[in-house]
Amino acid sequence: MKQAAGLAASNGIDVIVTNGKKPDSLYEAIKGNPTGTLFVGKVSQ
């Protein structure tokens, strides 16, 4: 998972890692509320 998040973020895609066994965490992320860990996507030039 760590590699997948790093690959996505390095290609400009934001990634949120949260507990998928708790549906409330997913709903909070969709609403834009802080939950889990956010990796902000950045593209190297």
N, CA, C and O atoms as a GROMACS GRO file, in nm:
protein
  180
    1MET      N    1   0.081  -0.118   0.000
    1MET     CA    2   0.000   0.000   0.000
    1MET      C    3   0.086   0.125   0.000
    1MET      O    4   0.055   0.223  -0.068
    2LYS      N    5   0.193   0.122   0.075
    2LYS     CA    6   0.283   0.236   0.085
    2LYS      C    7   0.337   0.274  -0.053
    2LYS      O    8   0.346   0.392  -0.086
    3GLN      N    9   0.372   0.174  -0.131
    3GLN     CA   10   0.424   0.200  -0.265
    3GLN      C   11   0.316   0.256  -0.356
    3GLN      O   12   0.343   0.346  -0.436
    4ALA      N   13   0.194   0.205  -0.345
    4ALA     CA   14   0.084   0.252  -0.429
    4ALA      C   15   0.053   0.398  -0.398
    4ALA      O   16   0.032   0.478  -0.490
    5ALA      N   17   0.050   0.435  -0.271
    5ALA     CA   18   0.023   0.573  -0.232
    5ALA      C   19   0.134   0.664  -0.283
    5ALA      O   20   0.107   0.774  -0.332
    6GLY      N   21   0.259   0.620  -0.271
    6GLY     CA   22   0.371   0.699  -0.320
    6GLY      C   23   0.367   0.718  -0.470
    6GLY      O   24   0.395   0.827  -0.519
    7LEU      N   25   0.334   0.613  -0.543
    7LEU     CA   26   0.326   0.621  -0.689
    7LEU      C   27   0.214   0.716  -0.731
    7LEU      O   28   0.234   0.801  -0.818
    8ALA      N   29   0.099   0.703  -0.670
    8ALA     CA   30  -0.013   0.791  -0.704
    8ALA      C   31   0.021   0.936  -0.673
    8ALA      O   32   0.000   1.024  -0.757
    9ALA      N   33   0.072   0.963  -0.553
    9ALA     CA   34   0.106   1.099  -0.513
    9ALA      C   35   0.213   1.160  -0.601
    9ALA      O   36   0.208   1.279  -0.631
   10SER      N   37   0.310   1.080  -0.644
   10SER     CA   38   0.416   1.134  -0.729
   10SER      C   39   0.366   1.165  -0.870
   10SER      O   40   0.436   1.230  -0.949
   11ASN      N   41   0.246   1.119  -0.902
   11ASN     CA   42   0.186   1.149  -1.032
   11ASN      C   43   0.071   1.248  -1.021
   11ASN      O   44  -0.013   1.259  -1.111
   12GLY      N   45   0.068   1.322  -0.910
   12GLY     CA   46  -0.028   1.431  -0.894
   12GLY      C   47  -0.164   1.390  -0.840
   12GLY      O   48  -0.258   1.468  -0.846
   13ILE      N   49  -0.176   1.270  -0.788
   13ILE     CA   50  -0.304   1.222  -0.736
   13ILE      C   51  -0.302   1.224  -0.584
   13ILE      O   52  -0.214   1.164  -0.522
   14ASP      N   53  -0.398   1.295  -0.524
   14ASP     CA   54  -0.409   1.295  -0.378
   14ASP      C   55  -0.455   1.157  -0.331
   14ASP      O   56  -0.535   1.092  -0.397
   15VAL      N   57  -0.402   1.113  -0.217
   15VAL     CA   58  -0.435   0.982  -0.162
   15VAL      C   59  -0.472   0.998  -0.014
   15VAL      O   60  -0.401   1.065   0.061
   16ILE      N   61  -0.582   0.936   0.025
   16ILE     CA   62  -0.619   0.932   0.167
   16ILE      C   63  -0.613   0.786   0.211
   16ILE      O   64  -0.677   0.700   0.151
   17VAL      N   65  -0.535   0.760   0.315
   17VAL     CA   66  -0.528   0.626   0.372
   17VAL      C   67  -0.608   0.630   0.502
   17VAL      O   68  -0.575   0.705   0.594
   18THR      N   69  -0.712   0.548   0.508
   18THR     CA   70  -0.799   0.543   0.625
   18THR      C   71  -0.847   0.401   0.646
   18THR      O   72  -0.822   0.314   0.562
   19ASN      N   73  -0.915   0.376   0.755
   19ASN     CA   74  -0.962   0.243   0.788
   19ASN      C   75  -1.086   0.209   0.706
   19ASN      O   76  -1.194   0.262   0.731
   20GLY      N   77  -1.071   0.121   0.607
   20GLY     CA   78  -1.182   0.082   0.521
   20GLY      C   79  -1.284  -0.006   0.590
   20GLY      O   80  -1.393  -0.028   0.537
   21LYS      N   81  -1.251  -0.058   0.709
   21LYS     CA   82  -1.347  -0.140   0.783
   21LYS      C   83  -1.447  -0.054   0.860
   21LYS      O   84  -1.544  -0.106   0.916
   22LYS      N   85  -1.424   0.076   0.861
   22LYS     CA   86  -1.515   0.169   0.928
   22LYS      C   87  -1.576   0.261   0.822
   22LYS      O   88  -1.514   0.361   0.785
   23PRO      N   89  -1.695   0.228   0.773
   23PRO     CA   90  -1.757   0.308   0.667
   23PRO      C   91  -1.767   0.456   0.698
   23PRO      O   92  -1.760   0.539   0.607
   24ASP      N   93  -1.782   0.491   0.825
   24ASP     CA   94  -1.791   0.632   0.860
   24ASP      C   95  -1.665   0.709   0.819
   24ASP      O   96  -1.674   0.825   0.781
   25SER      N   97  -1.549   0.645   0.826
   25SER     CA   98  -1.424   0.710   0.785
   25SER      C   99  -1.428   0.744   0.637
   25SER      O  100  -1.383   0.851   0.596
   26LEU      N  101  -1.481   0.653   0.556
   26LEU     CA  102  -1.490   0.678   0.412
   26LEU      C  103  -1.587   0.792   0.383
   26LEU      O  104  -1.558   0.877   0.298
   27TYR      N  105  -1.700   0.794   0.451
   27TYR     CA  106  -1.797   0.902   0.430
   27TYR      C  107  -1.740   1.036   0.471
   27TYR      O  108  -1.764   1.137   0.404
   28GLU      N  109  -1.665   1.039   0.580
   28GLU     CA  110  -1.602   1.164   0.624
   28GLU      C  111  -1.502   1.214   0.520
   28GLU      O  112  -1.495   1.334   0.493
   29ALA      N  113  -1.425   1.124   0.462
   29ALA     CA  114  -1.328   1.163   0.359
   29ALA      C  115  -1.399   1.221   0.237
   29ALA      O  116  -1.355   1.321   0.180
   30ILE      N  117  -1.508   1.158   0.197
   30ILE     CA  118  -1.584   1.207   0.082
   30ILE      C  119  -1.642   1.346   0.109
   30ILE      O  120  -1.649   1.430   0.018
   31LYS      N  121  -1.682   1.371   0.233
   31LYS     CA  122  -1.736   1.502   0.270
   31LYS      C  123  -1.627   1.609   0.279
   31LYS      O  124  -1.657   1.728   0.285
   32GLY      N  125  -1.501   1.566   0.278
   32GLY     CA  126  -1.390   1.660   0.289
   32GLY      C  127  -1.346   1.684   0.432
   32GLY      O  128  -1.264   1.773   0.458
   33ASN      N  129  -1.399   1.606   0.524
   33ASN     CA  130  -1.360   1.620   0.665
   33ASN      C  131  -1.230   1.544   0.690
   33ASN      O  132  -1.203   1.443   0.624
   34PRO      N  133  -1.149   1.592   0.784
   34PRO     CA  134  -1.022   1.524   0.811
   34PRO      C  135  -1.042   1.384   0.867
   34PRO      O  136  -1.114   1.364   0.965
   35THR      N  137  -0.978   1.289   0.805
   35THR     CA  138  -0.980   1.151   0.851
   35THR      C  139  -0.862   1.079   0.790
   35THR      O  140  -0.827   1.107   0.675
   36GLY      N  141  -0.801   0.991   0.860
   36GLY     CA  142  -0.687   0.916   0.806
   36GLY      C  143  -0.567   1.004   0.780
   36GLY      O  144  -0.547   1.106   0.846
   37THR      N  145  -0.488   0.964   0.682
   37THR     CA  146  -0.366   1.036   0.645
   37THR      C  147  -0.376   1.079   0.500
   37THR      O  148  -0.406   0.998   0.412
   38LEU      N  149  -0.352   1.206   0.474
   38LEU     CA  150  -0.358   1.260   0.339
   38LEU      C  151  -0.218   1.276   0.282
   38LEU      O  152  -0.132   1.337   0.345
   39PHE      N  153  -0.197   1.220   0.163
   39PHE     CA  154  -0.075   1.240   0.087
   39PHE      C  155  -0.114   1.328  -0.031
   39PHE      O  156  -0.191   1.286  -0.117
   40VAL      N  157  -0.060   1.449  -0.036
   40VAL     CA  158  -0.094   1.544  -0.141
   40VAL      C  159  -0.013   1.511  -0.266
   40VAL      O  160   0.109   1.498  -0.262
   41GLY      N  161  -0.083   1.499  -0.377
   41GLY     CA  162  -0.018   1.467  -0.504
   41GLY      C  163   0.068   1.582  -0.554
   41GLY      O  164   0.026   1.698  -0.551
   42LYS      N  165   0.186   1.549  -0.600
   42LYS     CA  166   0.279   1.649  -0.654
   42LYS      C  167   0.345   1.588  -0.777
   42LYS      O  168   0.381   1.471  -0.778
   43VAL      N  169   0.361   1.671  -0.880
   43VAL     CA  170   0.427   1.625  -1.001
   43VAL      C  171   0.565   1.688  -1.005
   43VAL      O  172   0.578   1.811  -1.001
   44SER      N  173   0.669   1.606  -1.013
   44SER     CA  174   0.806   1.656  -1.023
   44SER      C  175   0.833   1.701  -1.166
   44SER      O  176   0.793   1.635  -1.262
   45GLN      N  177   0.902   1.812  -1.178
   45GLN     CA  178   0.935   1.861  -1.312
   45GLN      C  179   1.083   1.858  -1.335
   45GLN      O  180   1.130   1.895  -1.442
   0.00000   0.00000   0.00000
